[in-house]
Amino acid sequence: MWGTCRGILPWSGYHDSCHLFVIPERSLVRSMHFDPAIAAQQALHRAKEQGQLGSLEHTIVEAEESFSSNAGPEAKQAYERLQQLGDELPEVRAFQEFLIYITWQQATEETIPQHFHQGVKLCDRFLERFGSELVGSATLEQVVDIRNSFRGGLGDMDDPIPEYDEDAFKGGD
């Protein structure tokens, strides 16, 4: 995405209210070094443990159990329900992370472009919202890795992503 911030020249990367966030170029050649299924369970556990799911917790747990224990149409229906619930909890970082990981699981179950596009969209949205607070974390590395895998599944690895700048400006600079 291209953008400008208060008259500054255009730059490539993710931005949110003038926070610059770009991804390391080296990430384009890495593969995932984690298990998305385990990462999904860990992320959902964090969201529940922190009480961030609110009144939707029971519904989310039921849908996740259906997604994890079924295949085919039942799993797909549970996956779609979880995605809908994610739209209701856009600021719950752990749940948004969970949605990214289960999208990878769904893409491996049903290998169609729709799931890869959804994965890239979820990753981009996650990085825009939470990337600046996750600098140097395993979560950031995992989301970048899985984003690149989604892009690779679409054959979309031709355009390089600029180097991540940990010293990027913040706020009203």
DAZIPE-V759793 format. One record per residue. RES is the residue in three letters. PHI is phi as a letter, one per 20 degrees, with the letter a starting at -180 (NA if undefined). NEAR is the number of other ideal C-beta (glycine too) atoms within 10 Angstrom. Layout:
res: (RES,RES)
phi: (PHI,PHI)
near: (NEAR,NEAR)
This chain:
res: (MET,TRP,GLY,THR,CYS,ARG,GLY,ILE,LEU,PRO,TRP,SER,GLY,TYR,HIS,ASP,SER,CYS,HIS,LEU,PHE,VAL,ILE,PRO,GLU,ARG,SER,LEU,VAL,ARG,SER,MET,HIS,PHE,ASP,PRO,ALA,ILE,ALA,ALA,GLN,GLN,ALA,LEU,HIS,ARG,ALA,LYS,GLU,GLN,GLY,GLN,LEU,GLY,SER,LEU,GLU,HIS,THR,ILE,VAL,GLU,ALA,GLU,GLU,SER,PHE,SER,SER,ASN,ALA,GLY,PRO,GLU,ALA,LYS,GLN,ALA,TYR,GLU,ARG,LEU,GLN,GLN,LEU,GLY,ASP,GLU,LEU,PRO,GLU,VAL,ARG,ALA,PHE,GLN,GLU,PHE,LEU,ILE,TYR,ILE,THR,TRP,GLN,GLN,ALA,THR,GLU,GLU,THR,ILE,PRO,GLN,HIS,PHE,HIS,GLN,GLY,VAL,LYS,LEU,CYS,ASP,ARG,PHE,LEU,GLU,ARG,PHE,GLY,SER,GLU,LEU,VAL,GLY,SER,ALA,THR,LEU,GLU,GLN,VAL,VAL,ASP,ILE,ARG,ASN,SER,PHE,ARG,GLY,GLY,LEU,GLY,ASP,MET,ASP,ASP,PRO,ILE,PRO,GLU,TYR,ASP,GLU,ASP,ALA,PHE,LYS,GLY,GLY,ASP)
phi: (NA,d,b,c,c,l,n,f,g,f,b,d,q,d,b,b,l,m,e,e,b,c,d,f,f,f,f,f,d,e,d,f,d,b,e,g,f,f,f,f,f,f,f,f,g,f,f,f,g,e,m,e,e,l,f,e,g,f,f,f,f,f,f,f,f,f,f,f,d,c,c,m,g,f,f,f,f,f,g,f,f,f,f,f,f,f,f,e,c,f,e,e,g,f,f,f,f,g,f,f,f,f,f,f,f,f,f,f,f,c,f,c,g,g,f,f,f,f,f,f,f,f,f,f,f,f,f,f,f,c,g,f,e,d,g,n,e,f,g,f,f,f,f,f,f,f,g,f,f,f,f,f,f,e,m,d,d,f,e,f,d,g,g,f,d,f,e,g,f,c,m,e,f)
near: (9,8,14,11,16,7,5,12,6,8,16,14,21,21,20,14,10,16,18,23,19,18,22,16,12,11,15,16,8,13,8,15,9,14,12,21,14,10,22,22,16,17,23,23,12,17,21,16,9,12,8,16,20,10,7,16,13,9,15,22,13,12,21,21,11,16,23,15,10,14,10,9,8,12,19,16,14,21,24,13,17,22,16,11,18,21,8,14,18,12,9,20,20,20,24,21,25,24,25,26,25,28,27,24,17,23,22,12,15,14,10,12,11,10,21,21,17,19,25,21,14,24,28,16,16,23,21,17,15,20,27,19,11,19,13,8,12,11,19,21,17,20,25,23,18,25,22,22,20,24,20,13,20,12,9,13,14,7,8,10,20,13,13,20,14,9,7,18,12,11,7,8,11)
